[in-house]
Amino acid sequence: MEKFETLTGVAAPLPIVNIDTDMIIPKQFLKTIKRTGLGTALFHEMRTNDDGSENVDFVLNKAAYRDAKILIAGDNFGCGSSREHAPWALLDFGVRCVISTSFADIFYNNCFKNGILPIEVSEDELDTLLHAAERGANFTLTIDLENQEIKGLESGDIAFKIDHFRKHCLINGLDDIGLTLNKSAQIDTFEGEISESRPWV
């Protein structure tokens, strides 16, 4: 998993509440178990018209936000089904951080497992961020995970909270497999002891 230390990029405003995982990645794109290639289907039903053409009014189709690395969204982001394809699609598109006032629990946990930082802020802070993000490519945010701050606002930095263990994993690029491999020496020792004391195992 790619390390997350400091991220600087354009932030796309998406002030919609209750964005569920089917909106993030519709069901017809769930046939794959690969984590790549889903970025083109991100927010498919909002990004495309019925005839398959681009919806020019959708934020991620606008020139200023096509390369957005940060998404600023409404309350209860990632609700609905537990599909892990949702963070896969966000990551494949290039989004490494989602900011909202609240997240659905399963989506929130899946973000950390895939190298995406979900940040919870207050309603007032979200309004400030959404307003600033309307400036498009003329405005960038910096997410400083080490110091737990959102930087780049004229009104000052915004501090955010994060679980210490999850912070450690993101900064060091450790997913569940990486965490296990970090213990490979201890695992080898344990397996050696077991094979000697209980050879039938």
Backbone hydrogen bonds in HBPLUS format (Angstrom, degrees):
<---DONOR---> <-ACCEPTOR-->    atom                        ^
c    i                          cat <-CA-CA->   ^        H-A-AA   ^      H-
h    n   atom  resd res      DA  || num        DHA   H-A  angle D-A-AA Bond
n    s   type  num  typ     dist DA aas  dist angle  dist       angle   num
A0004-PHE N   A0170-LEU O   2.83 MM 166  5.29 157.4  1.88 133.7 137.0     1
A0145-LEU N   A0005-GLU O   3.04 MM 140  5.54 152.0  2.12 164.9 173.4     2
A0007-LEU N   A0143-ILE O   2.96 MM 136  5.01 158.1  2.01 137.0 144.0     3
A0143-ILE N   A0007-LEU O   2.64 MM 136  5.01 162.4  1.67 152.3 157.5     4
A0009-GLY N   A0141-LEU O   3.01 MM 132  5.70 154.2  2.08 157.2 165.1     5
A0141-LEU N   A0009-GLY O   2.98 MM 132  5.70 160.6  2.02 160.2 154.3     6
A0069-LYS N   A0010-VAL O   3.16 MM  59  6.01 142.8  2.30 149.6 157.8     7
A0070-ILE N   A0010-VAL O   3.33 MM  60  6.34 155.2  2.39 156.7 153.0     8
A0012-ALA N   A0070-ILE O   2.83 MM  58  6.25 160.9  1.87 159.4 156.2     9
A0072-ILE N   A0012-ALA O   2.91 MM  60  6.01 174.0  1.91 159.8 158.4    10
A0014-LEU N   A0072-ILE O   2.71 MM  58  5.77 160.6  1.74 172.6 165.7    11
A0016-ILE N   A0014-LEU O   2.75 MM   2  5.71 140.6  1.90 109.6  96.9    12
A0018-ASN N   A0075-ASP O   2.82 MM  57  6.13 163.8  1.85 165.3 170.9    13
A0078-GLY N   A0019-ILE O   2.76 MM  59  5.81 142.3  1.90 164.2 175.7    14
A0023-MET N   A0020-ASP O   3.07 MM   3  5.39 131.3  2.31 103.6 116.1    15
A0024-ILE N   A0020-ASP O   3.10 MM   4  6.48 149.0  2.20 144.4 153.8    16
A0021-THR N   A0079-CYS O   2.82 MM  58  6.15 141.6  1.97 167.5 173.8    17
A0025-ILE N   A0021-THR O   2.90 MM   4  6.03 164.8  1.93 144.3 147.9    18
A0043-PHE N   A0024-ILE O   2.78 MM  19  4.62 166.7  1.80 129.4 133.3    19
A0029-PHE N   A0026-PRO O   3.06 MM   3  6.00 167.9  2.08 129.6 133.3    20
A0030-LEU N   A0027-LYS O   3.13 MM   3  5.46 160.0  2.17 122.3 121.2    21
A0041-ALA N   A0038-LEU O   2.97 MM   3  5.37 147.6  2.07 110.1 120.0    22
A0042-LEU N   A0039-GLY O   3.26 MM   3  5.19 162.4  2.29 101.2 106.5    23
A0044-HIS N   A0041-ALA O   3.04 MM   3  4.87 132.7  2.27 139.8 127.3    24
A0046-MET N   A0043-PHE O   2.96 MM   3  5.45 139.0  2.14 113.9 125.8    25
A0047-ARG N   A0043-PHE O   2.77 MM   4  5.85 147.3  1.87 157.7 167.8    26
A0048-THR N   A0044-HIS O   3.01 MM   4  5.94 139.2  2.18 149.6 155.4    27
A0055-ASN N   A0047-ARG O   2.77 MM   8  5.23 168.6  1.78 135.6 134.1    28
A0049-ASN N   A0053-SER O   2.70 MM   4  5.35 162.9  1.73 158.9 164.8    29
A0052-GLY N   A0049-ASN O   2.93 MM   3  5.26 162.4  1.96 116.2 120.0    30
A0058-PHE N   A0055-ASN O   3.08 MM   3  5.73 161.6  2.12 119.1 124.3    31
A0061-ASN N   A0058-PHE O   2.94 MM   3  5.53 156.2  2.00 120.8 128.7    32
A0062-LYS N   A0059-VAL O   3.15 MM   3  5.44 161.6  2.19 109.5 115.2    33
A0065-TYR N   A0062-LYS O   2.91 MM   3  5.60 149.3  2.00 122.3 131.0    34
A0068-ALA N   A0065-TYR O   3.08 MM   3  4.96 158.3  2.13 115.5 112.4    35
A0096-ARG N   A0069-LYS O   2.84 MM  27  5.63 155.7  1.90 144.4 146.2    36
A0097-CYS N   A0069-LYS O   3.35 MM  28  6.70 145.6  2.48 156.9 161.4    37
A0071-LEU N   A0097-CYS O   2.93 MM  26  6.37 157.2  1.98 152.8 160.2    38
A0099-ILE N   A0071-LEU O   2.75 MM  28  6.16 164.7  1.77 166.1 171.4    39
A0073-ALA N   A0099-ILE O   2.85 MM  26  6.15 160.1  1.89 169.9 176.7    40
A0077-PHE N   A0102-SER O   3.06 MM  25  6.48 150.0  2.16 150.1 140.7    41
A0104-ALA N   A0077-PHE O   3.02 MM  27  6.19 156.5  2.08 149.7 149.8    42
A0086-ALA N   A0083-ARG O   3.41 MM   3  6.14 167.7  2.42 112.6 115.4    43
A0088-TRP N   A0084-GLU O   3.31 MM   4  6.55 159.7  2.35 146.4 152.3    44
A0089-ALA N   A0085-HIS O   2.81 MM   4  5.98 155.4  1.87 150.2 154.6    45
A0090-LEU N   A0086-ALA O   3.15 MM   4  6.45 162.2  2.18 151.0 155.6    46
A0091-LEU N   A0087-PRO O   2.90 MM   4  6.01 168.3  1.92 152.1 155.4    47
A0092-ASP N   A0088-TRP O   2.90 MM   4  6.05 157.9  1.95 148.1 154.6    48
A0093-PHE N   A0089-ALA O   3.01 MM   4  6.15 143.1  2.15 142.5 151.6    49
A0094-GLY N   A0090-LEU O   3.11 MM   4  6.40 136.2  2.31 139.3 151.2    50
A0095-VAL N   A0090-LEU O   2.91 MM   5  5.24 147.2  2.02 155.4 146.2    51
A0094-GLY N   A0091-LEU O   3.03 MM   3  5.02 126.7  2.33  93.7 108.2    52
A0117-LEU N   A0096-ARG O   2.89 MM  21  6.27 165.9  1.91 150.3 148.8    53
A0098-VAL N   A0117-LEU O   3.06 MM  19  6.42 151.4  2.14 138.6 146.1    54
A0119-ILE N   A0098-VAL O   2.84 MM  21  6.25 163.0  1.87 159.0 164.5    55
A0100-SER N   A0119-ILE O   3.03 MM  19  6.42 162.2  2.06 168.9 174.2    56
A0121-VAL N   A0100-SER O   2.96 MM  21  6.13 148.7  2.05 139.0 148.7    57
A0108-TYR N   A0104-ALA O   2.89 MM   4  5.98 161.7  1.92 158.3 164.5    58
A0109-ASN N   A0105-ASP O   2.97 MM   4  6.25 160.8  2.00 154.3 158.0    59
A0110-ASN N   A0106-ILE O   2.90 MM   4  6.12 158.6  1.95 150.9 157.4    60
A0111-CYS N   A0107-PHE O   2.96 MM   4  6.21 143.3  2.10 150.3 159.2    61
A0113-LYS N   A0109-ASN O   3.33 MM   4  6.66 151.0  2.42 144.6 152.6    62
A0114-ASN N   A0111-CYS O   3.02 MM   3  5.29 150.9  2.10 106.3 115.5    63
A0116-ILE N   A0111-CYS O   2.92 MM   5  4.80 165.8  1.94 144.2 139.5    64
A0115-GLY N   A0112-PHE O   3.47 MM   3  5.31 175.1  2.47 102.1 103.2    65
A0126-LEU N   A0122-SER O   2.89 MM   4  6.13 153.7  1.95 149.3 157.0    66
A0127-ASP N   A0123-GLU O   2.95 MM   4  6.20 159.6  2.00 149.7 154.7    67
A0128-THR N   A0124-ASP O   3.07 MM   4  6.32 155.8  2.13 145.3 151.5    68
A0129-LEU N   A0125-GLU O   2.99 MM   4  6.23 157.9  2.04 147.5 153.3    69
A0130-LEU N   A0126-LEU O   2.82 MM   4  6.05 163.8  1.85 157.7 162.1    70
A0131-HIS N   A0127-ASP O   3.00 MM   4  6.10 162.2  2.03 147.2 152.0    71
A0132-ALA N   A0128-THR O   3.05 MM   4  6.25 158.7  2.10 145.4 151.1    72
A0133-ALA N   A0129-LEU O   2.89 MM   4  6.04 154.7  1.95 149.3 156.5    73
A0134-GLU N   A0131-HIS O   3.34 MM   3  5.48 146.3  2.46  98.9 108.0    74
A0135-ARG N   A0132-ALA O   3.17 MM   3  5.96 167.0  2.19 119.8 123.3    75
A0136-GLY N   A0133-ALA O   3.06 MM   3  5.81 164.1  2.08 122.4 124.6    76
A0138-ASN N   A0135-ARG O   3.39 MM   3  5.64 154.8  2.46 127.2 125.1    77
A0139-PHE N   A0136-GLY O   3.05 MM   3  5.83 161.2  2.09 123.3 126.2    78
A0142-THR N   A0151-LYS O   2.88 MM   9  4.93 159.1  1.92 140.9 142.6    79
A0151-LYS N   A0142-THR O   2.75 MM   9  4.93 176.8  1.75 156.6 157.8    80
A0144-ASP N   A0149-GLU O   2.90 MM   5  5.22 168.1  1.91 170.3 169.3    81
A0148-GLN N   A0144-ASP O   2.79 MM   4  5.62 108.8  2.30 133.7 153.0    82
A0149-GLU N   A0144-ASP O   2.99 MM   5  5.22 157.6  2.04 140.6 147.1    83
A0148-GLN N   A0145-LEU O   3.11 MM   3  4.58 142.6  2.25  90.1 101.3    84
A0160-PHE N   A0148-GLN O   3.01 MM  12  5.47 157.3  2.06 135.8 138.2    85
A0150-ILE N   A0158-ILE O   2.70 MM   8  4.96 153.6  1.76 142.7 152.1    86
A0158-ILE N   A0150-ILE O   2.96 MM   8  4.96 159.6  2.01 139.3 145.9    87
A0156-GLY N   A0153-LEU O   3.17 MM   3  5.37 162.1  2.20 105.7 111.2    88
A0167-LYS N   A0163-ASP O   2.95 MM   4  6.16 156.4  2.00 155.1 162.5    89
A0168-HIS N   A0164-HIS O   2.95 MM   4  6.19 158.4  2.00 148.2 153.8    90
A0169-CYS N   A0165-PHE O   3.00 MM   4  6.31 157.1  2.05 149.5 155.3    91
A0170-LEU N   A0166-ARG O   3.04 MM   4  6.27 162.3  2.07 150.9 154.6    92
A0171-ILE N   A0167-LYS O   3.00 MM   4  6.15 173.9  2.00 158.8 160.7    93
A0172-ASN N   A0168-HIS O   3.09 MM   4  6.14 148.6  2.19 142.8 151.0    94
A0173-GLY N   A0169-CYS O   2.86 MM   4  5.74 105.1  2.43 135.4 152.2    95
A0174-LEU N   A0169-CYS O   2.77 MM   5  4.70 168.8  1.78 143.1 145.8    96
A0173-GLY N   A0170-LEU O   3.16 MM   3  4.98 156.1  2.22  98.3 105.6    97
A0179-LEU N   A0175-ASP O   2.90 MM   4  6.16 155.6  1.96 157.0 163.7    98
A0180-THR N   A0176-ASP O   3.15 MM   4  6.36 151.9  2.23 139.1 146.1    99
A0181-LEU N   A0177-ILE O   2.89 MM   4  6.21 161.4  1.93 154.8 159.9   100
A0182-ASN N   A0178-GLY O   3.05 MM   4  6.24 138.3  2.23 140.7 151.1   101
A0183-LYS N   A0180-THR O   2.92 MM   3  5.39 150.8  2.01 110.3 119.6   102
A0184-SER N   A0181-LEU O   3.09 MM   3  4.96 158.5  2.14 111.2 110.0   103
A0187-ILE N   A0183-LYS O   2.90 MM   4  6.14 155.4  1.96 156.2 164.4   104
A0188-ASP N   A0184-SER O   2.88 MM   4  6.07 158.6  1.93 149.0 154.0   105
A0189-THR N   A0185-ALA O   2.98 MM   4  6.25 157.0  2.04 146.4 152.8   106
A0190-PHE N   A0186-GLN O   2.93 MM   4  6.13 163.2  1.96 148.0 152.5   107
A0191-GLU N   A0187-ILE O   2.88 MM   4  6.09 163.7  1.91 152.3 156.8   108
A0192-GLY N   A0188-ASP O   2.94 MM   4  6.12 150.3  2.03 143.6 151.7   109
A0193-GLU N   A0189-THR O   2.97 MM   4  6.27 155.5  2.03 150.7 157.1   110
A0194-ILE N   A0190-PHE O   2.92 MM   4  6.15 158.8  1.96 152.7 158.7   111
A0195-SER N   A0191-GLU O   2.97 MM   4  6.11 158.5  2.01 143.9 149.6   112
A0196-GLU N   A0192-GLY O   3.21 MM   4  6.39 140.6  2.37 138.5 147.8   113
A0197-SER N   A0193-GLU O   2.99 MM   4  6.17 165.1  2.01 152.1 156.1   114
A0198-ARG N   A0194-ILE O   2.67 MM   4  5.41 154.0  1.74 148.2 155.9   115
A0201-VAL N   A0198-ARG O   2.97 MM   3  5.78 169.4  1.98 127.9 131.4   116
